[in-house]
Amino acid sequence: MKVAHVNTSRGFGGGEVQIFLLLRGLRRNGIESTLFCPPHSASQKRAASEGFATQPLRLRNDSDVPGILRLYRALSSSGWDLAHLHSGRAIWCGSIAARLAGVPIVATKRMDRVIKRSPKSALLWHRWVDRAVAISPAVERHFVDYGVKPESRRLVRSVVDPSRIHAEGKPLDARCVPDAGRYTLLFAGSLHRAKGADVLIDAMAMLIRSGTPVRAWLLGEGPQLYALRKRITEAALDRHCLMLGQRENVADYLKAVDLCVMPSRAEGMGNTALEAMGAGVPVIASAVGGLADSVIDGVTGRLVPPEDPVALAGAIRELANDAEKRRVMGEAARVHVAKHYRPDQMVDGYLALYRELIEVRDRCASVGD
């Protein structure tokens, strides 16, 4: 079996973590994969370091006709069994190219966003995409609401990368000194509005004013970086909220904290929540998207309404003041992730889907003959 994976992101976020878990699993099962991605992107560099074949993909926007034609020509050669499209632009441009090339299409939707009713969406989800895959029940509900046929949609959950939940022993930022007198919270994610870091900062201001001994470490980069730094300074939280930038050794930070906080406004799955739970750290998260499916309220952590710093502060205060509850929740979280979010489960799900599509293609070809 030969699969063309298409991803247009230049960065390396949760979606890319899942793509590489899949690529590794497919390689172990003897599947030949090639990753089409932007040249010099984080994915291209990671693929090269791990020995995965790549092809350069340049798509400036959804209307980049020359880029789509280049992808069409690439998919028309080399006998691809199917194309697996992994990102928003990849799904649109890749669907056009794959349809022209006559290659079956698997498209994975990772974002917890309503599918807008438009001619473009109708072409994608009703006519072009052979199998529409959701990474969480929350994302699957968008397919259901849009009317994607049951036989065309599938649920293949995102999972935890085992290498990201075991501490490597790498040093933390020099500012992250042990402090037995304060509870430590971890936020890890891109600094976009959807991730809700501003909500955490507002909750921290309430906690500090109420005398709760707590501090927060914020890992990540993004367009809200400077606005968040300003918010921290204006709230006089510079000693309590540390902006630590992008870090590769998230597991080392998880080992050093008491709670993981994900105050997202929207979330397809929430890889950081899964990684924290896999590491035995309770999660306080917004009850949105995939977080509402993966975090079990009162068992593996707490769920609070989105954009509600008062509720978030209350949940933090509750768990910060109860070490035994944190311990019990942390262990329950570890067991939950080990049972339901293993990489082999995702790989098996996609393999079954691939084989199903190829069987349909071959059956149709034999009828045509």
C-alpha positions as CSV (number, residue, x, y, z in Angstrom):
1,M,0.0,0.0,0.0
2,K,1.3,3.4,-0.9
3,V,-0.2,6.6,0.8
4,A,0.4,10.2,0.0
5,H,0.0,12.4,3.1
6,V,-0.6,16.1,2.5
7,N,0.0,18.7,5.2
8,T,0.4,22.5,4.4
9,S,1.4,23.7,7.9
10,R,4.9,25.2,8.2
11,G,4.9,24.8,12.0
12,F,4.8,21.8,14.3
13,G,1.7,21.6,16.5
14,G,-0.6,19.0,17.8
15,G,-1.7,18.0,14.3
16,E,1.9,17.3,13.3
17,V,2.4,15.2,16.4
18,Q,-0.5,13.0,15.3
19,I,0.7,12.8,11.7
20,F,4.2,11.5,12.7
21,L,2.7,9.0,15.2
22,L,0.6,7.7,12.2
23,L,3.6,7.7,9.9
24,R,5.7,5.6,12.4
25,G,2.8,3.2,12.9
26,L,2.2,2.8,9.2
27,R,5.9,2.1,8.6
28,R,5.9,-0.6,11.3
29,N,3.0,-2.2,9.3
30,G,4.9,-2.1,6.0
31,I,2.9,0.8,4.5
32,E,4.9,3.1,2.2
33,S,4.2,6.7,3.0
34,T,5.4,10.0,1.5
35,L,4.7,13.3,3.2
36,F,3.9,16.3,0.9
37,C,4.7,19.4,2.9
38,P,6.3,22.9,2.5
39,P,10.0,22.8,1.9
40,H,12.1,23.7,4.9
41,S,9.1,23.4,7.2
42,A,9.2,21.8,10.6
43,S,7.5,18.7,9.2
44,Q,10.0,18.4,6.3
45,K,12.9,18.6,8.7
46,R,11.4,16.1,11.1
47,A,10.6,13.7,8.2
48,A,14.1,13.9,7.0
49,S,15.5,13.2,10.5
50,E,13.3,10.1,10.8
51,G,13.9,8.7,7.3
52,F,10.4,9.4,5.8
53,A,10.1,10.3,2.1
54,T,8.9,13.8,1.4
55,Q,7.9,15.8,-1.6
56,P,8.0,19.7,-1.6
57,L,4.5,21.3,-1.6
58,R,4.1,25.0,-2.2
59,L,0.5,26.3,-1.9
60,R,0.3,30.0,-1.2
61,N,-3.5,30.0,-0.8
62,D,-6.6,28.0,-1.6
63,S,-6.6,29.5,-5.1
64,D,-3.0,28.6,-6.0
65,V,-3.8,26.9,-9.3
66,P,-0.2,26.3,-10.3
67,G,0.4,24.7,-6.9
68,I,-2.7,22.5,-7.2
69,L,-1.6,21.4,-10.7
70,R,1.8,20.5,-9.4
71,L,0.2,18.3,-6.7
72,Y,-2.1,16.8,-9.3
73,R,0.8,15.8,-11.5
74,A,2.6,14.3,-8.4
75,L,-0.5,12.3,-7.5
76,S,-1.0,11.1,-11.0
77,S,2.4,9.4,-11.0
78,S,3.9,6.6,-8.9
79,G,0.7,4.6,-8.3
80,W,-0.7,6.1,-5.1
81,D,-3.4,4.0,-3.5
82,L,-4.9,7.0,-1.7
83,A,-4.3,10.5,-0.5
84,H,-4.6,11.4,3.2
85,L,-5.2,15.1,3.7
86,H,-4.3,16.5,7.1
87,S,-4.8,20.3,7.2
88,G,-7.4,22.9,6.1
89,R,-5.7,24.0,2.9
90,A,-4.5,20.5,2.3
91,I,-8.1,19.3,2.3
92,W,-9.3,21.8,-0.2
93,C,-6.3,21.9,-2.6
94,G,-5.5,18.2,-2.1
95,S,-9.1,17.2,-2.8
96,I,-9.0,19.0,-6.2
97,A,-5.7,17.5,-7.1
98,A,-6.6,14.0,-5.9
99,R,-10.0,14.0,-7.7
100,L,-8.3,15.0,-10.9
101,A,-5.8,12.3,-10.4
102,G,-8.4,9.7,-9.6
103,V,-6.9,8.9,-6.2
104,P,-9.3,8.0,-3.2
105,I,-9.4,10.7,-0.5
106,V,-9.2,10.6,3.3
107,A,-9.6,13.9,5.0
108,T,-9.0,14.5,8.7
109,K,-10.7,17.4,10.3
110,R,-8.9,18.5,13.5
111,M,-10.5,21.8,14.4
112,D,-13.7,22.2,16.5
113,R,-15.3,24.5,14.0
114,V,-18.7,24.5,12.4
115,I,-18.7,23.6,8.7
116,K,-20.0,26.6,6.9
117,R,-22.8,25.9,4.4
118,S,-21.3,27.0,1.1
119,P,-20.8,25.5,-2.4
120,K,-17.1,24.9,-1.5
121,S,-18.1,22.9,1.6
122,A,-20.7,20.9,-0.3
123,L,-18.1,19.9,-3.0
124,L,-15.7,18.8,-0.3
125,W,-17.8,16.9,2.2
126,H,-20.6,15.7,-0.1
127,R,-18.9,14.9,-3.3
128,W,-15.1,14.8,-3.2
129,V,-13.9,13.4,0.1
130,D,-14.4,9.6,0.3
131,R,-13.9,9.3,4.0
132,A,-14.3,12.3,6.4
133,V,-12.4,11.6,9.7
134,A,-13.0,13.4,13.0
135,I,-10.3,13.3,15.7
136,S,-12.9,13.5,18.6
137,P,-16.6,13.1,19.1
138,A,-17.0,16.9,19.2
139,V,-15.5,17.2,15.7
140,E,-17.6,14.3,14.5
141,R,-20.7,16.2,15.6
142,H,-19.9,18.9,13.1
143,F,-19.9,16.3,10.3
144,V,-23.3,15.0,11.6
145,D,-24.8,18.5,11.8
146,Y,-23.5,19.3,8.3
147,G,-25.1,16.1,6.9
148,V,-22.1,14.1,6.0
149,K,-23.4,10.6,5.2
150,P,-22.8,8.0,8.0
151,E,-21.0,5.7,5.5
152,S,-18.6,8.5,4.7
153,R,-17.6,9.7,8.1
154,R,-15.4,8.0,10.7
155,L,-14.1,8.7,14.2
156,V,-10.4,8.1,14.8
157,R,-9.3,9.7,18.0
158,S,-6.1,11.7,18.4
159,V,-3.8,9.9,20.9
160,V,-0.8,10.5,23.1
161,D,2.8,10.3,22.0
162,P,4.5,8.2,24.7
163,S,7.7,10.1,24.2
164,R,5.9,13.3,25.3
165,I,4.8,12.1,28.7
166,H,8.0,10.7,30.1
167,A,10.4,13.3,31.5
168,E,13.8,13.4,29.7
169,G,15.7,15.0,32.6
170,K,16.4,18.1,30.6
171,P,16.8,21.3,32.7
172,L,13.9,23.7,33.0
173,D,14.1,27.4,32.5
174,A,16.3,29.0,35.1
175,R,13.4,31.0,36.5
176,C,11.4,27.8,37.2
177,V,12.9,27.2,40.7
178,P,11.3,24.8,43.2
179,D,8.9,26.5,45.5
180,A,7.2,24.3,48.1
181,G,5.1,27.2,49.3
182,R,3.2,27.7,46.0
183,Y,1.2,25.5,43.7
184,T,2.4,25.4,40.1
185,L,0.1,25.5,37.1
186,L,1.2,24.7,33.5
187,F,-0.3,26.1,30.3
188,A,1.2,24.7,27.1
189,G,-0.1,25.7,23.7
190,S,0.0,28.2,20.9
191,L,-0.6,31.7,22.0
192,H,-3.8,32.3,19.9
193,R,-7.0,33.7,21.3
194,A,-8.7,30.2,20.9
195,K,-6.3,28.8,23.5
196,G,-7.5,31.2,26.2
197,A,-4.3,32.1,28.0
198,D,-5.8,35.5,28.7
199,V,-8.5,33.8,30.7
200,L,-5.9,32.0,32.8
201,I,-4.1,35.3,33.5
202,D,-7.4,36.9,34.6
203,A,-8.0,33.9,36.9
204,M,-4.5,34.2,38.3
205,A,-5.2,37.8,39.2
206,M,-8.2,36.7,41.2
207,L,-6.3,33.9,42.9
208,I,-3.4,36.2,43.9
209,R,-5.8,38.8,45.3
210,S,-7.5,36.1,47.4
211,G,-4.2,35.0,48.8
212,T,-4.0,31.6,47.1
213,P,-0.3,30.7,46.8
214,V,-0.1,29.8,43.1
215,R,2.1,30.5,40.1
216,A,1.7,29.7,36.4
217,W,4.2,28.7,33.8
218,L,3.0,29.5,30.2
219,L,4.8,27.6,27.4
220,G,4.2,28.5,23.8
221,E,4.5,31.2,21.1
222,G,2.1,32.9,18.9
223,P,0.4,36.2,17.9
224,Q,-0.8,37.0,21.4
225,L,2.6,36.9,23.0
226,Y,3.1,40.6,23.5
227,A,-0.5,41.3,24.4
228,L,-0.4,38.6,27.1
229,R,2.9,40.0,28.5
230,K,1.3,43.4,28.8
231,R,-1.8,41.9,30.5
232,I,0.5,40.2,33.0
233,T,2.4,43.4,33.8
234,E,-0.8,45.5,34.1
235,A,-2.2,43.0,36.6
236,A,1.0,43.0,38.6
237,L,1.6,39.3,38.0
238,D,5.2,39.4,36.7
239,R,6.3,37.3,39.7
240,H,3.4,34.9,39.4
241,C,3.1,34.2,35.6
242,L,6.2,33.3,33.7
243,M,6.1,33.4,29.8
244,L,8.6,30.7,28.9
245,G,8.4,30.5,25.2
246,Q,8.3,27.3,23.1
247,R,9.8,24.3,24.8
248,E,10.4,20.8,23.4
249,N,10.7,19.1,26.8
250,V,7.1,19.6,27.9
251,A,7.2,16.4,29.9
252,D,9.9,17.8,32.2
253,Y,7.7,20.7,33.0
254,L,4.7,18.4,33.6
255,K,6.8,16.5,36.1
256,A,7.4,19.7,38.0
257,V,3.8,21.0,38.3
258,D,0.7,20.3,40.3
259,L,-2.0,21.0,37.6
260,C,-2.3,21.5,33.9
261,V,-4.8,24.3,32.8
262,M,-6.4,24.5,29.3
263,P,-8.8,27.4,29.3
264,S,-9.5,27.0,25.5
265,R,-12.4,28.7,23.7
266,A,-12.4,25.9,21.1
267,E,-10.4,22.7,20.8
268,G,-10.6,19.8,18.4
269,M,-9.0,17.4,20.9
270,G,-6.4,19.1,23.1
271,N,-3.1,17.2,22.9
272,T,-1.6,18.9,25.9
273,A,-4.5,17.7,28.1
274,L,-3.9,14.1,26.9
275,E,-0.2,14.4,27.5
276,A,-0.7,15.9,31.0
277,M,-3.2,13.1,31.9
278,G,-0.9,10.5,30.5
279,A,1.8,11.9,32.8
280,G,-0.5,11.7,35.8
281,V,-1.3,15.4,36.1
282,P,-4.9,16.4,36.6
283,V,-6.3,18.8,34.0
284,I,-8.6,21.8,34.5
285,A,-10.1,22.6,31.1
286,S,-12.9,24.4,29.4
287,A,-15.9,22.3,28.6
288,V,-15.5,22.7,24.9
289,G,-14.8,20.5,21.9
290,G,-12.5,17.5,22.4
291,L,-11.6,18.6,26.0
292,A,-15.2,17.9,27.1
293,D,-14.8,14.4,25.7
294,S,-11.3,13.5,27.0
295,V,-11.3,15.2,30.5
296,I,-13.8,13.4,32.8
297,D,-15.1,16.1,35.2
298,G,-14.4,15.1,38.8
299,V,-12.4,12.0,37.8
300,T,-9.4,13.0,35.8
301,G,-9.7,16.7,36.4
302,R,-12.3,19.5,36.3
303,L,-14.3,21.1,33.4
304,V,-15.4,24.7,33.6
305,P,-17.3,27.0,31.3
306,P,-15.2,28.7,28.6
307,E,-14.3,32.4,29.0
308,D,-15.2,32.3,32.7
309,P,-12.1,33.3,34.9
310,V,-14.2,33.1,38.1
311,A,-15.1,29.5,37.5
312,L,-11.5,28.7,36.4
313,A,-10.1,30.3,39.6
314,G,-12.6,28.4,41.7
315,A,-11.6,25.0,40.2
316,I,-7.9,25.8,40.6
317,R,-8.4,26.8,44.2
318,E,-10.3,23.6,44.9
319,L,-7.6,21.3,43.6
320,A,-4.7,23.4,44.8
321,N,-5.9,23.0,48.3
322,D,-6.5,19.2,48.1
323,A,-3.3,17.2,47.5
324,E,-5.1,13.8,47.9
325,K,-7.7,14.7,45.3
326,R,-5.0,15.7,42.9
327,R,-3.2,12.4,43.5
328,V,-6.3,10.4,42.9
329,M,-7.3,12.3,39.8
330,G,-3.8,12.1,38.5
331,E,-3.7,8.3,38.7
332,A,-7.2,8.0,37.2
333,A,-6.0,10.3,34.4
334,R,-3.0,8.1,33.7
335,V,-5.1,4.9,33.5
336,H,-7.7,6.6,31.3
337,V,-5.2,7.7,28.7
338,A,-3.3,4.4,28.7
339,K,-6.6,2.6,28.0
340,H,-8.2,4.9,25.4
341,Y,-5.5,7.0,23.8
342,R,-2.8,4.7,22.6
343,P,-1.0,5.3,19.2
344,D,-1.7,1.7,18.1
345,Q,-5.4,2.4,18.3
346,M,-5.2,5.4,16.0
347,V,-2.9,3.5,13.5
348,D,-5.3,0.5,13.5
349,G,-8.2,2.8,12.9
350,Y,-6.6,4.4,9.9
351,L,-5.3,1.1,8.5
352,A,-8.8,-0.4,8.6
353,L,-10.1,2.7,6.8
354,Y,-7.4,2.6,4.2
355,R,-8.1,-1.1,3.4
356,E,-11.8,-0.4,3.2
357,L,-11.3,2.3,0.6
358,I,-8.9,0.3,-1.4
359,E,-11.3,-2.7,-1.4
360,V,-14.1,-0.4,-2.6
361,R,-11.8,1.0,-5.4
362,D,-10.8,-2.5,-6.5
363,R,-14.4,-3.7,-6.4
364,C,-15.5,-0.8,-8.6
365,A,-12.6,-1.4,-11.0
366,S,-13.6,-5.1,-11.4
367,V,-17.2,-4.2,-12.1
368,G,-16.0,-1.8,-14.7
369,D,-13.9,-4.5,-16.4
